[in-house]
Amino acid sequence: MNAATLPSRGLAPGSVIGIAGGGQLGRMLAMAAARLGFHTIIYDPAQACPAAQTANSQIVATFDDEAARAEFAANCDVITYEFENIPLAFVEQISQETPVYPPPAALAVSQDRLAEKEFFGKLGITTAPFFEVNDPDQLRQACERLGGPGILKTRRMGYDGKGQVRLKPGDEAAMQVADELAAKTPCTLEGFVDFDHEISVIAARGIDGRFGAFDPARNRHEEGILRQSQVPCGASEELCKAAADIARQVTESLGYVGVIGIEFFVTPGGGLIANEFAPRVHNSGHWTEAACAVSQFEQHIRAICGLPLSATGRHSDCVMTNLIGFDVEALPLLLAEPDTLVHLYGKSDIRDGRKMGHVTRLLPKS
């Protein structure tokens, strides 16, 4: 089906969902799609990638391969993507032939940290102080205006702590590294904020505009990588509602369809500072597959296929822990634990810092 819109009643079982990107998020999206009777095609340059192991087929091609891109669009009824660093041109071109959700406009904002911060600002959403940096001179000026510690980030392509340099007054070694980064690529300088902890909200918006948010998770990072997400997050009901309201505001402003993840800093006084959003299912939402009737992955499939969204309540409290690198070798011990869901990603090579899977431990609902 090459159509600008989906049928008013949503896609029927047997329809084909295209997933651009072959990592673990694509893998779990394909699994959720199969449960609802959909077929999936993965588009990824790496043959036998994690997502291809659970999909019906794969197109092995680079994202600039015009023939492969045309084949992908022609054989899918709707297309989504599983990571935000996918080339925007690829998404914009296939969207001219086949519906793509989330919309390309959301991807464009999320791919540029400066555009993302400016987008939040236009909506009146509080962020850390930030400055545009295009060269070392502009970096020095931004540091003077900031007047305190900050972090220089590439505007594009960074994730899990990559493409970042932490700066504080007087640290000339770090400033030299930052100068080199600023000379190579456009960046932003963001000021540090006084925060107590980080939470994230996983929410979804359907084609019909209906919205639902899961309970916020409290996140803990190690070396820039998410290590653990805990639900409930320990915040007040008022703060949790405020975070969900921001997610609703963001999705409505973007004409969004699908699942979105938004990260927030919680200040000591109980305020919210938006950090960033991801236009896709999110690592901090993996707990939903164990503690909710419908996971973030199925919720995303429902949304992009024009089907009713599920209720987002949870039946259990839980703690989701990423299995990073050689953590995965504890599999037999993890499987022996009660009330525990283990999910591995099908990655054959174990490396330090590589997400190999996750484990979610269920607890009685408080």
Secondary structure, 3 states (H helix, E strand, C coil): CCCCCCCCCCCCCCCEEEEECCCHHHHHHHHHHHHCCCEEEEEECCCCCHHHHCCCEEEECCCCCHHHHHHHHHCCCEEEECCCCCCHHHHHHHHCCCCECCCHHHHHHHCCHHHHHHHHHHCCCCECCEEEECCHHHHHHHHHHHCCCEEEEECCCCCCCCCEEEECCCCHHHHHHHHHHHHHCCEEEEECCCCCEEEEEEEEECCCCCEEECCCEEEEEECCEEEEEEECCCCCHHHHHHHHHHHHHHHHHHCCCEEEEEEEEECCCCCEEEEEEECCCCHHHCCHHHHECCCHHHHHHHHHCCCCCCCCCECCEEEEEEEEHHHHHHHHHHHCCCCEEEEECCCCCCCCCCEEEEEEEEECCC
